[in-house]
């Protein structure tokens, strides 16, 4: 596993993700006969199926959002090019939905600036 991570420049935090752990469990259940998908179905049919599944989940999320309301949250991080990114998400008891990521390069991250970003995101949803 480590060699695969290193050879493909997979970020180490992937090893801690729930989806990776679910994948390893599924492979274990399938046993030695499991054959992983090639790149073609990963970029075509499996991608289409995953997009449809996530779209359905977001539809349910948004229906529930109408009943529960949400909290708007933000966090900051640096991307691979070291640009400061401000992420804004809607959070409910059912989970979170990404709203927008803002490149804040050359911006002063004052309370007023961040509040403005949050207000813009709230008004756009």
DSSP file (Angstrom, degrees, kcal/mol; ACC not computed):
  #  RESIDUE AA STRUCTURE BP1 BP2  ACC     N-H-->O    O-->H-N    N-H-->O    O-->H-N    TCO  KAPPA ALPHA  PHI   PSI    X-CA   Y-CA   Z-CA
    1    1 A X     >        0   0    0      0, 0.0     4,-2.2     0, 0.0     5,-0.2   0.000 360.0 360.0 360.0 -45.3    0.0    0.0    0.0
    2    2 A X  H  >  +     0   0    0      1,-0.2     4,-2.7     2,-0.2     5,-0.2   0.915 360.0  52.7 -59.9 -43.0    2.8    2.4    0.9
    3    3 A X  H  > S+     0   0    0      1,-0.2     4,-3.0     2,-0.2    -1,-0.2   0.896 107.8  51.8 -60.1 -40.4    4.5    1.9   -2.4
    4    4 A X  H  > S+     0   0    0      2,-0.2     4,-1.5     1,-0.2     6,-0.3   0.920 110.5  48.5 -61.8 -44.2    1.3    2.7   -4.3
    5    5 A X  H  <>S+     0   0    0     -4,-2.2     5,-2.2     1,-0.2     4,-0.4   0.940 116.0  42.9 -60.4 -48.0    0.9    5.9   -2.3
    6    6 A X  H ><5S+     0   0    0     -4,-2.7     3,-1.0     1,-0.2    -2,-0.2   0.925 113.7  49.8 -66.4 -45.5    4.5    7.0   -3.0
    7    7 A X  H 3<5S+     0   0    0     -4,-3.0    -1,-0.2     1,-0.2    -2,-0.2   0.764 118.9  38.3 -67.1 -25.9    4.5    6.0   -6.7
    8    8 A X  T 3<5S-     0   0    0     -4,-1.5    -1,-0.2    -5,-0.2    -2,-0.2   0.273 105.8-121.5-110.2   9.9    1.3    7.8   -7.5
    9    9 A X  T < 5 +     0   0    0     -3,-1.0     2,-0.4    -4,-0.4    -3,-0.2   0.867  47.2 173.2  52.4  41.5    1.8   10.9   -5.3
   10   10 A X      < -     0   0    0     -5,-2.2    -1,-0.2    -6,-0.3    -2,-0.1  -0.677  39.8-107.4 -79.1 128.3   -1.4   10.1   -3.3
   11   11 A X    >   -     0   0    0     -2,-0.4     3,-1.9     1,-0.1     4,-0.4  -0.288  22.5-128.1 -57.8 138.6   -1.7   12.5   -0.4
   12   12 A X  G >  S+     0   0    0      1,-0.3     3,-1.4     2,-0.2     4,-0.3   0.783 103.6  69.4 -61.7 -28.5   -1.0   10.7    2.9
   13   13 A X  G >  S+     0   0    0      1,-0.3     3,-1.1     2,-0.2     4,-0.4   0.683  82.0  76.0 -67.0 -14.2   -4.3   11.9    4.5
   14   14 A X  G X  S+     0   0    0     -3,-1.9     3,-1.5     1,-0.3     6,-0.3   0.871  85.3  63.4 -60.0 -35.6   -6.2    9.6    2.0
   15   15 A X  G <  S+     0   0    0     -3,-1.4    -1,-0.3    -4,-0.4    -2,-0.2   0.754 104.5  46.9 -61.1 -23.6   -5.1    6.7    4.2
   16   16 A X  G <  S+     0   0    0     -3,-1.1    -1,-0.3    -4,-0.3    -2,-0.2   0.492  88.9 111.7 -95.1  -5.0   -7.2    8.3    7.0
   17   17 A X  S <> S-     0   0    0     -3,-1.5     4,-2.0    -4,-0.4     5,-0.1  -0.383  70.3-131.5 -74.9 148.3  -10.3    9.0    4.9
   18   18 A X  H  > S+     0   0    0      1,-0.2     4,-2.7     2,-0.2     5,-0.2   0.874 107.0  56.1 -63.5 -37.7  -13.5    7.1    5.5
   19   19 A X  H  > S+     0   0    0      1,-0.2     4,-2.1     2,-0.2    -1,-0.2   0.877 107.0  49.1 -65.7 -35.7  -13.9    6.3    1.8
   20   20 A X  H  > S+     0   0    0     -6,-0.3     4,-2.4     2,-0.2    -1,-0.2   0.924 111.7  48.8 -67.2 -43.3  -10.5    4.7    1.6
   21   21 A X  H  X S+     0   0    0     -4,-2.0     4,-2.1     1,-0.2    -2,-0.2   0.893 111.3  50.3 -63.1 -39.6  -11.3    2.6    4.7
   22   22 A X  H  X S+     0   0    0     -4,-2.7     4,-2.4     2,-0.2    -1,-0.2   0.901 109.6  51.9 -63.3 -40.5  -14.6    1.6    3.1
   23   23 A X  H  X S+     0   0    0     -4,-2.1     4,-2.4     2,-0.2    -2,-0.2   0.929 108.9  49.0 -61.0 -47.0  -12.8    0.6   -0.1
   24   24 A X  H  X S+     0   0    0     -4,-2.4     4,-2.1     1,-0.2    -1,-0.2   0.903 111.6  49.6 -62.5 -41.0  -10.3   -1.6    1.8
   25   25 A X  H  X S+     0   0    0     -4,-2.1     4,-2.1     2,-0.2    -1,-0.2   0.910 110.4  50.6 -63.2 -42.1  -13.1   -3.3    3.7
   26   26 A X  H  X S+     0   0    0     -4,-2.4     4,-2.2     1,-0.2    -2,-0.2   0.901 109.8  49.8 -63.8 -40.8  -15.0   -3.9    0.4
   27   27 A X  H  X S+     0   0    0     -4,-2.4     4,-1.8     1,-0.2    -1,-0.2   0.906 109.0  53.0 -63.7 -40.6  -11.9   -5.4   -1.2
   28   28 A X  H  < S+     0   0    0     -4,-2.1    -2,-0.2     1,-0.2    -1,-0.2   0.907 109.3  48.8 -60.5 -42.2  -11.4   -7.7    1.8
   29   29 A X  H  < S+     0   0    0     -4,-2.1    -1,-0.2     1,-0.2    -2,-0.2   0.897 109.2  52.5 -64.9 -41.3  -15.0   -8.9    1.4
   30   30 A X  H >< S-     0   0    0     -4,-2.2     3,-0.6     1,-0.2    -1,-0.2   0.813  99.2-160.7 -66.3 -29.9  -14.5   -9.6   -2.3
   31   31 A X  G ><  -     0   0    0     -4,-1.8     3,-1.8     1,-0.2    -1,-0.2  -0.272  45.1 -31.7  80.0-167.5  -11.5  -11.7   -1.6
   32   32 A X  G 3  S+     0   0    0      1,-0.3    -1,-0.2    -4,-0.1    -2,-0.1   0.610 127.6  68.1 -67.9 -11.7   -8.7  -12.7   -3.9
   33   33 A X  G <  S+     0   0    0     -3,-0.6    -1,-0.3     2,-0.1    -2,-0.1   0.567  71.9 119.0 -83.6  -6.6  -10.9  -12.8   -6.9
   34   34 A X    <   -     0   0    0     -3,-1.8     2,-0.5    -7,-0.2    -7,-0.0  -0.369  45.0-167.2 -63.8 132.5  -11.4   -9.0   -6.9
   35   35 A X        -     0   0    0     -2,-0.1     3,-0.1     3,-0.0    -2,-0.1  -0.982  19.7-129.8-120.0 118.0  -10.2   -7.2  -10.0
   36   36 A X        -     0   0    0     -2,-0.5     2,-0.1     1,-0.1     0, 0.0  -0.267  30.0 -97.2 -67.2 154.4  -10.0   -3.4   -9.7
   37   37 A X        -     0   0    0      1,-0.1    -1,-0.1     2,-0.1     2,-0.1  -0.362  36.8-124.4 -67.0 147.2  -11.6   -1.2  -12.4
   38   38 A X     >  -     0   0    0     -3,-0.1     4,-1.4     1,-0.1    -1,-0.1  -0.277  33.8 -94.2 -81.6 177.2   -9.3    0.1  -15.1
   39   39 A X  H  > S+     0   0    0      1,-0.2     4,-1.8     2,-0.2     5,-0.1   0.814 117.3  66.0 -65.5 -29.9   -9.0    3.8  -15.9
   40   40 A X  H  > S+     0   0    0      1,-0.2     4,-0.8     2,-0.2     3,-0.5   0.965 106.0  37.8 -62.4 -54.6  -11.7    3.7  -18.6
   41   41 A X  H  4>S+     0   0    0      1,-0.2     5,-2.3     2,-0.2     6,-0.9   0.847 112.4  61.1 -65.6 -28.6  -14.7    2.8  -16.4
   42   42 A X  H  <5S+     0   0    0     -4,-1.4    -1,-0.2     1,-0.2    -2,-0.2   0.875 112.4  36.6 -62.2 -35.0  -13.3    5.1  -13.7
   43   43 A X  H  <5S+     0   0    0     -4,-1.8    -1,-0.2    -3,-0.5    -2,-0.2   0.463 131.6  24.3 -97.6  -0.6  -13.5    8.1  -16.0
   44   44 A X  T  X5S+     0   0    0     -4,-0.8     4,-2.7    -3,-0.5     5,-0.2   0.425 127.0  12.2-124.1 -96.4  -16.8    7.0  -17.7
   45   45 A X  H  >5S+     0   0    0      1,-0.2     4,-2.5     2,-0.2     5,-0.2   0.881 128.5  47.2 -62.5 -42.8  -19.5    4.8  -16.3
   46   46 A X  H  ><S+     0   0    0     -5,-2.3     4,-2.1     2,-0.2    -1,-0.2   0.880 113.3  50.1 -68.2 -35.3  -18.3    4.7  -12.7
   47   47 A X  H  > S+     0   0    0     -6,-0.9     4,-2.7     2,-0.2    -2,-0.2   0.933 111.0  49.0 -64.5 -45.6  -17.9    8.5  -12.7
   48   48 A X  H  X S+     0   0    0     -4,-2.7     4,-2.3     1,-0.2    -2,-0.2   0.914 111.7  49.2 -60.2 -43.3  -21.4    8.9  -14.1
   49   49 A X  H  X S+     0   0    0     -4,-2.5     4,-2.3     1,-0.2    -1,-0.2   0.893 112.1  48.3 -63.4 -40.1  -22.8    6.5  -11.4
   50   50 A X  H  X S+     0   0    0     -4,-2.1     4,-2.6     2,-0.2     5,-0.2   0.904 109.9  51.2 -69.0 -41.4  -21.0    8.4   -8.6
   51   51 A X  H  X S+     0   0    0     -4,-2.7     4,-2.5     1,-0.2    -2,-0.2   0.926 112.0  47.9 -59.7 -44.3  -22.2   11.8   -9.9
   52   52 A X  H  X S+     0   0    0     -4,-2.3     4,-2.3     2,-0.2    -2,-0.2   0.908 111.6  50.0 -63.7 -41.8  -25.7   10.5   -9.9
   53   53 A X  H  X S+     0   0    0     -4,-2.3     4,-2.2     2,-0.2    -2,-0.2   0.920 113.1  45.3 -62.6 -44.8  -25.4    9.0   -6.4
   54   54 A X  H  X S+     0   0    0     -4,-2.6     4,-2.7     2,-0.2    -2,-0.2   0.887 110.5  54.4 -67.8 -38.5  -24.0   12.3   -5.0
   55   55 A X  H  X S+     0   0    0     -4,-2.5     4,-2.1    -5,-0.2    -1,-0.2   0.915 109.3  48.3 -60.0 -43.2  -26.7   14.3   -6.8
   56   56 A X  H  X S+     0   0    0     -4,-2.3     4,-2.1     2,-0.2    -2,-0.2   0.919 111.1  50.3 -63.0 -44.1  -29.3   12.2   -5.2
   57   57 A X  H  X S+     0   0    0     -4,-2.2     4,-2.6     1,-0.2    -2,-0.2   0.903 110.9  49.1 -60.8 -41.5  -27.7   12.6   -1.8
   58   58 A X  H  X S+     0   0    0     -4,-2.7     4,-2.7     2,-0.2    -1,-0.2   0.854 107.4  55.2 -68.3 -33.9  -27.6   16.4   -2.2
   59   59 A X  H  X S+     0   0    0     -4,-2.1     4,-1.9     2,-0.2    -2,-0.2   0.937 111.6  43.8 -61.6 -45.8  -31.2   16.4   -3.2
   60   60 A X  H  X S+     0   0    0     -4,-2.1     4,-2.6     2,-0.2     5,-0.2   0.918 112.4  53.6 -63.4 -44.3  -32.1   14.7    0.0
   61   61 A X  H  X S+     0   0    0     -4,-2.6     4,-2.2     1,-0.2    -2,-0.2   0.922 110.3  46.9 -55.1 -46.9  -29.8   17.0    1.9
   62   62 A X  H  X S+     0   0    0     -4,-2.7     4,-1.1     2,-0.2    -1,-0.2   0.815 110.1  52.2 -71.6 -30.7  -31.5   20.1    0.5
   63   63 A X  H  X S+     0   0    0     -4,-1.9     4,-0.7     2,-0.2     3,-0.5   0.937 113.5  44.4 -65.5 -46.4  -35.0   18.7    1.2
   64   64 A X  H >X S+     0   0    0     -4,-2.6     4,-2.5     1,-0.2     3,-0.9   0.848 105.4  63.3 -65.6 -33.5  -33.9   18.1    4.8
   65   65 A X  H 3X S+     0   0    0     -4,-2.2     4,-2.7     1,-0.3    -1,-0.2   0.856  95.6  59.2 -58.6 -36.0  -32.3   21.5    4.9
   66   66 A X  H 3< S+     0   0    0     -4,-1.1    -1,-0.3    -3,-0.5    -2,-0.2   0.807 112.9  39.3 -63.4 -28.6  -35.7   23.1    4.3
   67   67 A X  H << S+     0   0    0     -3,-0.9    -2,-0.2    -4,-0.7    -1,-0.2   0.855 128.1  28.4 -88.0 -38.9  -36.9   21.5    7.6
   68   68 A X  H  < S-     0   0    0     -4,-2.5    -3,-0.2     1,-0.2    -2,-0.2   0.684  91.6-143.8 -99.0 -20.0  -33.8   21.9    9.8
   69   69 A X     <  -     0   0    0     -4,-2.7     2,-0.3    -5,-0.3    -1,-0.2  -0.278  22.0-112.6  74.6-175.7  -32.1   25.0    8.5
   70   70 A X        -     0   0    0     22,-0.1     2,-0.4    -4,-0.1    22,-0.2  -0.955   3.7-123.0-150.0 167.9  -28.3   25.1    8.4
   71   71 A X  E     -A   91   0A   0     20,-2.5    20,-2.7    -2,-0.3     2,-0.6  -0.959  25.6-138.4-111.4 134.9  -25.3   26.8    9.9
   72   72 A X  E     +A   90   0A   0     -2,-0.4     2,-0.3    18,-0.2    18,-0.2  -0.842  30.2 176.7 -94.7 126.6  -22.8   28.4    7.5
   73   73 A X  E     -A   89   0A   0     16,-2.4    16,-2.6    -2,-0.6     2,-0.3  -0.855  12.5-162.6-126.9 161.5  -19.2   27.7    8.4
   74   74 A X  E     -A   88   0A   0     -2,-0.3     2,-0.3    14,-0.2    14,-0.2  -0.978   6.7-179.6-140.7 154.9  -15.9   28.5    6.9
   75   75 A X  E     -A   87   0A   0     12,-1.7    12,-3.1    -2,-0.3     2,-0.3  -0.977  17.3-136.6-147.5 159.9  -12.3   27.3    7.1
   76   76 A X  E     +A   86   0A   0     -2,-0.3     2,-0.3    10,-0.2    10,-0.2  -0.880  27.6 152.0-120.0 151.7   -9.1   28.3    5.5
   77   77 A X  E     -A   85   0A   0      8,-2.0     8,-3.7    -2,-0.3     2,-0.5  -0.956  41.0-105.4-160.8 170.7   -6.2   26.3    4.0
   78   78 A X  E     -A   84   0A   0     -2,-0.3     6,-0.2     6,-0.2    -2,-0.0  -0.924  32.4-139.5-107.3 133.3   -3.5   26.6    1.4
   79   79 A X    >   -     0   0    0      4,-2.2     3,-2.4    -2,-0.5    -1,-0.0  -0.130  41.1 -81.7 -79.9-175.7   -3.9   24.7   -1.8
   80   80 A X  T 3  S+     0   0    0      1,-0.3    -1,-0.1     2,-0.1    -2,-0.0   0.740 133.7  52.2 -62.0 -23.3   -1.1   22.8   -3.6
   81   81 A X  T 3  S-     0   0    0      2,-0.1    -1,-0.3     0, 0.0     3,-0.1   0.264 120.1-111.2 -94.8  10.9    0.1   26.1   -5.2
   82   82 A X    <   +     0   0    0     -3,-2.4     2,-0.4     1,-0.3    -2,-0.1   0.734  67.3 149.4  65.9  25.7    0.2   27.7   -1.7
   83   83 A X        -     0   0    0     22,-0.1    -4,-2.2     1,-0.0     2,-0.5  -0.740  53.0-116.4 -84.9 136.3   -2.7   30.0   -2.4
   84   84 A X  E     -A   78   0A   0     -2,-0.4    20,-3.1    -6,-0.2     2,-0.4  -0.621  36.0-165.9 -75.0 124.2   -4.8   30.8    0.7
   85   85 A X  E     -AB  77 103A   0     -8,-3.7    -8,-2.0    -2,-0.5     2,-0.6  -0.922  14.2-155.4-115.8 134.6   -8.3   29.4    0.1
   86   86 A X  E     -AB  76 102A   0     16,-2.7    16,-2.6    -2,-0.4     2,-0.4  -0.949  15.5-160.4-106.5 115.6  -11.4   30.2    2.2
   87   87 A X  E     -AB  75 101A   0    -12,-3.1   -12,-1.7    -2,-0.6     2,-0.4  -0.776   3.0-163.2 -95.3 139.6  -14.0   27.4    2.0
   88   88 A X  E     +AB  74 100A   0     12,-2.6    11,-2.9    -2,-0.4    12,-1.5  -0.991  13.6 176.7-124.3 132.2  -17.6   28.0    2.9
   89   89 A X  E     -AB  73  98A   0    -16,-2.6   -16,-2.4    -2,-0.4     2,-0.5  -0.922  30.0-129.7-133.1 154.7  -20.0   25.2    3.7
   90   90 A X  E     -AB  72  97A   0      7,-2.7     7,-2.6    -2,-0.3     2,-0.4  -0.921  30.4-164.0 -99.6 130.0  -23.6   24.6    4.8
   91   91 A X  E     +AB  71  96A   0    -20,-2.7   -20,-2.5    -2,-0.5     2,-0.2  -0.963  15.6 163.2-121.7 132.5  -23.8   22.3    7.7
   92   92 A X  E >   - B   0  95A   0      3,-3.2     3,-1.2    -2,-0.4   -22,-0.1  -0.776  57.5 -90.7-130.0 176.1  -26.9   20.5    9.0
   93   93 A X  T 3  S+     0   0    0     -2,-0.2     3,-0.1     1,-0.2   -23,-0.1   0.757 126.8  56.4 -60.0 -21.8  -27.5   17.5   11.3
   94   94 A X  T 3  S-     0   0    0      1,-0.2     2,-0.3   -33,-0.1    -1,-0.2   0.621 122.0 -85.0 -86.1 -13.2  -27.3   15.3    8.2
   95   95 A X  E <   -B   92   0A   0     -3,-1.2    -3,-3.2   -34,-0.1     2,-0.3  -0.990  52.1 -59.2 145.8-155.8  -23.9   16.5    7.0
   96   96 A X  E     -B   91   0A   0     -2,-0.3     2,-0.4    -5,-0.2    -5,-0.2  -0.950  26.5-156.6-133.9 150.8  -22.2   19.3    5.1
   97   97 A X  E     -B   90   0A   0     -7,-2.6    -7,-2.7    -2,-0.3     2,-0.2  -0.996  25.1-123.9-128.0 127.4  -22.4   20.7    1.6
   98   98 A X  E     +B   89   0A   0     -2,-0.4    -9,-0.2    -9,-0.2     3,-0.1  -0.485  29.3 176.7 -65.5 131.8  -19.6   22.7    0.0
   99   99 A X  E     -     0   0A   0    -11,-2.9     2,-0.3     1,-0.4   -10,-0.2   0.829  56.8 -25.1-102.4 -54.6  -20.8   26.1   -1.2
  100  100 A X  E     -B   88   0A   0    -12,-1.5   -12,-2.6     2,-0.0     2,-0.4  -0.992  42.1-143.1-160.9 151.4  -17.8   27.9   -2.5
  101  101 A X  E     -B   87   0A   0     -2,-0.3     2,-0.5   -14,-0.2   -14,-0.2  -0.989  22.9-160.1-117.7 130.7  -14.0   28.1   -2.3
  102  102 A X  E     -B   86   0A   0    -16,-2.6   -16,-2.7    -2,-0.4     2,-0.7  -0.947  16.3-136.4-119.1 125.1  -12.5   31.6   -2.6
  103  103 A X  E     -B   85   0A   0     -2,-0.5   -18,-0.2   -18,-0.2   -19,-0.0  -0.697  21.3-174.2 -74.6 114.8   -8.9   32.3   -3.5
  104  104 A X    >   +     0   0    0    -20,-3.1     3,-2.0    -2,-0.7    -1,-0.1   0.098  25.3 148.3-103.0  22.4   -7.9   35.0   -0.9
  105  105 A X  T 3  S+     0   0    0    -21,-0.3     3,-0.1     1,-0.3   -22,-0.1  -0.291  73.5   9.6 -55.2 139.0   -4.5   35.8   -2.4
  106  106 A X  T 3  S+     0   0    0      1,-0.2     2,-0.4     0, 0.0    -1,-0.3   0.639 104.0 121.0  64.0  16.6   -3.5   39.4   -1.9
  107  107 A X    <   -     0   0    0     -3,-2.0     2,-0.7     2,-0.0    -1,-0.2  -0.859  67.5-124.4-107.6 145.6   -6.5   40.0    0.4
  108  108 A X        -     0   0    0     -2,-0.4     2,-2.3    -3,-0.1     5,-0.2  -0.808  23.1-139.5 -84.0 119.7   -6.4   41.1    4.0
  109  109 A X        +     0   0    0     -2,-0.7    -1,-0.1     4,-0.1     2,-0.1  -0.354  44.4 156.5 -81.9  61.5   -8.3   38.4    5.9
  110  110 A X     >  -     0   0    0     -2,-2.3     4,-2.5     1,-0.1     5,-0.2  -0.320  59.2-106.6 -80.2 166.7  -10.0   40.9    8.2
  111  111 A X  H  > S+     0   0    0      1,-0.2     4,-2.5     2,-0.2     5,-0.2   0.881 122.3  52.6 -60.3 -37.7  -13.3   40.2   10.0
  112  112 A X  H  > S+     0   0    0      2,-0.2     4,-2.2     1,-0.2    -1,-0.2   0.909 109.2  48.2 -66.2 -42.4  -15.0   42.5    7.6
  113  113 A X  H  > S+     0   0    0      2,-0.2     4,-2.1     1,-0.2    -2,-0.2   0.947 114.9  44.2 -64.0 -48.5  -13.6   40.7    4.5
  114  114 A X  H  X S+     0   0    0     -4,-2.5     4,-2.5     1,-0.2    -2,-0.2   0.901 112.4  52.6 -64.9 -40.8  -14.5   37.2    5.8
  115  115 A X  H  X S+     0   0    0     -4,-2.5     4,-2.7    -5,-0.2    -1,-0.2   0.899 108.6  51.5 -60.9 -40.0  -18.0   38.4    6.9
  116  116 A X  H  X S+     0   0    0     -4,-2.2     4,-2.5     2,-0.2    -2,-0.2   0.904 109.4  49.3 -62.5 -42.0  -18.5   39.9    3.3
  117  117 A X  H  X S+     0   0    0     -4,-2.1     4,-2.2     2,-0.2    -2,-0.2   0.917 112.4  48.3 -62.3 -43.3  -17.5   36.5    1.8
  118  118 A X  H  X S+     0   0    0     -4,-2.5     4,-2.5     2,-0.2    -2,-0.2   0.916 111.7  49.0 -63.8 -43.5  -20.0   34.7    4.1
  119  119 A X  H  X S+     0   0    0     -4,-2.7     4,-2.6     2,-0.2    -2,-0.2   0.909 110.3  51.0 -64.2 -41.7  -22.8   37.1    3.3
  120  120 A X  H  X S+     0   0    0     -4,-2.5     4,-1.5     1,-0.2    -1,-0.2   0.914 111.9  47.9 -60.3 -42.3  -22.2   36.8   -0.4
  121  121 A X  H  X S+     0   0    0     -4,-2.2     4,-0.7     2,-0.2    -2,-0.2   0.903 111.6  49.7 -66.2 -41.1  -22.3   33.0   -0.1
  122  122 A X  H >< S+     0   0    0     -4,-2.5     3,-0.9     1,-0.2    -2,-0.2   0.922 111.9  48.0 -62.6 -44.6  -25.5   33.1    2.0
  123  123 A X  H 3< S+     0   0    0     -4,-2.6    -1,-0.2     1,-0.2    -2,-0.2   0.769 108.6  55.0 -70.0 -24.6  -27.2   35.4   -0.5
  124  124 A X  H 3<        0   0    0     -4,-1.5    -1,-0.2     1,-0.2    -2,-0.2   0.595 360.0 360.0 -85.3  -9.8  -26.2   33.2   -3.4
  125  125 A X    <<        0   0    0     -3,-0.9    -1,-0.2    -4,-0.7    -2,-0.2   0.444 360.0 360.0-103.0 360.0  -27.7   30.0   -2.0
